[in-house]
Amino acid sequence: MAWILIIFLILLGGLIAPFGDLLGTKIGKSRFSILQLRPKKTATFITIITGAFISAISIGLLLLVSEEFRQRLFVDIPFLQKTLDESKKALVPLQAERKRLEDKINNKEKELNKLKSNIKEFRRGNVVIKRGQTLFISKVSSNPNIKSDLAKIYNSADRYVQKIVIPSKKELKNILLWKPSDISEIEKVTAKEGDWILLIRSETNVLKGDNFVIVYPELLQNKIIVKKGEVITSEFLGTDGLDFKNINSKIKTLLRKTRDLIKLRGSIANEISTRGDFIKKFRDTLNTNQNAKYRLEVISLKNSKTADPIIVDLNIIKL
């Protein structure tokens, strides 16, 4: 039905259009005038009327023949207009919500910028204790009064850390925060026979002026790391490496290997103490014989346990 109507409208438009053009031409030639218009403008007016007539007939036929067209024209269009008006009204609160969300985002951005600024301030030196930093070291030996000894250690550590974090505060207070399970574990382990090293470490970064420091313990067995007279590390030096640069490099490498080895054994000493100037000592030895090969040995001068300093000397052996 729709296709027949479309074809009919096309044919009707094709028939009426030449008629309107012919009518306009004849009126123009006959010098006919309407509403005191010039003949030429009268012809144009007639042509326009003819075109409007074609449109009117087309719409009339559509209304007459097509129920769907009548439905869309008289029902759907007002409905769409009403829907559009309702949508505009619904858009108002959505716009308000959008503005509220934008304001919230702006506030969050300001908070983020403030946080970044605070982080920069922390990096400028306000952090007085770093995460994982050892705050206190103490030796613990199992005995009947171990709980009392541990309480004294906790109090000493508390006072020491307070001087770092809030030095201006005169009133003594408990600044360290422990997990009860950690305290119980320390008491359980140290109750056994043996000697221990108790390390108290910081759980987080701590700023100057903070009221609390969260800590956790680390218990190490206080064992012998090196014995007196023990050769800890050694290195060979040939005749082709007896210049000052090579000697200096060899001794530095030897001491670095020594530090790495005692760390692997469980020592918590930060540095190795040396007796005398190793480089000078070796150069003095070379003054007597420069054509020999040598073995350099780093020897411990004392028995050293887990927390004890490591004191070493250099033994130069001519091969």
C-alpha positions, 0 to 999 in steps of 0.5 A, spaced: 500 500 500 505 504 501 509 503 495 502 504 491 501 511 494 508 513 493 508 512 486 501 515 485 504 522 489 510 522 484 505 521 478 500 526 481 506 531 482 509 530 475 502 532 472 500 538 476 507 541 475 507 542 468 500 544 468 502 550 473 508 552 469 504 552 463 499 556 467 504 561 469 507 562 462 500 563 459 499 568 464 505 572 463 504 572 456 497 575 456 500 580 461 495 578 466 495 582 473 493 579 480 493 584 486 496 590 482 502 585 481 506 586 475 505 580 470 511 577 471 511 577 478 503 574 477 506 568 473 511 567 479 505 567 484 501 563 480 507 558 480 508 558 487 500 557 488 501 551 484 506 548 488 503 549 494 497 546 491 501 539 490 503 539 497 496 540 500 494 534 495 499 530 497 498 531 505 491 530 504 492 524 500 496 521 505 491 523 511 486 520 507 489 513 505 495 512 511 492 511 518 500 510 520 501 517 517 495 520 521 497 516 527 504 519 527 502 526 525 496 527 530 499 523 536 506 521 536 509 528 534 505 531 540 507 525 544 514 527 542 514 534 544 511 532 551 517 527 552 522 532 550 519 537 555 519 532 560 526 530 558 528 538 559 525 538 566 529 531 568 535 534 565 535 540 570 537 536 577 542 532 572 546 538 571 545 540 578 548 533 580 554 534 575 556 540 578 556 537 585 560 531 582 565 536 579 566 540 585 567 534 589 572 532 584 576 539 584 576 538 592 579 531 591 584 534 587 586 539 592 586 534 597 591 530 593 595 536 591 596 538 599 598 530 600 603 531 595 606 537 598 606 534 605 610 528 602 615 533 599 615 536 606 617 529 609 622 528 604 625 535 606 627 532 613 621 532 617 622 524 617 626 522 623 625 515 623 625 511 617 621 504 616 625 498 618 630 502 622 633 499 628 632 504 634 635 500 640 639 494 641 640 490 647 643 483 649 638 478 653 640 472 657 635 467 659 634 467 667 629 467 672 628 475 672 627 475 664 620 479 664 623 484 669 629 485 665 625 485 658 621 491 662 627 495 663 629 494 656 623 496 653 623 503 658 630 504 656 628 504 648 622 508 650 626 514 653 631 513 647 626 514 642 622 519 645 629 524 645 629 523 637 621 524 636 619 529 641 625 532 644 622 538 647 617 534 651 620 533 658 614 529 661 616 521 660 611 517 657 610 511 653 611 512 646 613 505 643 607 501 641 607 494 641 603 488 638 601 484 645 603 477 641 610 480 639 611 481 647 609 474 648 613 471 643 619 475 646 618 472 653 617 465 650 623 465 646 628 468 651 625 464 657 629 458 653 637 457 655 641 461 651 644 468 649 640 473 645 640 480 641 634 484 641 633 489 636 627 494 636 625 496 629 620 501 627 614 499 623 613 506 619 616 512 617 616 517 623 615 524 623 618 529 628 613 531 633 609 524 632 606 522 639 607 514 637 612 510 634 609 503 632 615 498 633 616 490 632 622 486 635 627 481 632 631 476 636 637 474 634 641 468 637 648 471 640 653 467 637 660 467 635 661 470 628 669 470 628 674 467 633 680 470 635 686 469 630 681 466 625 683 468 617 676 471 615 678 472 608 684 472 603 687 474 596 693 473 592 697 478 589 702 477 584 708 481 581 705 484 576 700 487 581 704 491 585 703 498 583 699 503 588 693 503 584 692 495 584 694 494 592 689 499 594 684 496 589 685 489 592 685 491 599 678 494 598 676 488 595 678 484 601 675 488 606 668 488 602 668 481 602 670 480 609 664 485 611 659 480 606 662 474 609 660 476 617 653 479 615 652 472 612 654 469 618 649 473 622 653 479 625 649 486 625 656 490 626 655 496 621 663 496 620 669 493 620 675 496 625 682 495 622 688 496 626 693 501 622 693 503 615 693 496 611 696 500 605 702 503 608 703 496 612 703 493 605 707 498 601 713 498 607 713 490 606 714 491 598 720 496 600 724 489 602 722 485 596 718 487 590 719 481 586 715 476 590 708 474 590 704 475 596 698 472 600 694 477 604 689 475 609 684 478 614 685 476 621 680 477 627 683 480 633 678 477 638 672 473 639 666 477 636 659 475 637 653 477 633 652 484 636 660 485 637 664 490 633 669 486 628 676 488 629 681 485 624 688 486 622 692 484 615 697 479 615 702 479 609 705 472 607 711 472 602 710 466 597 
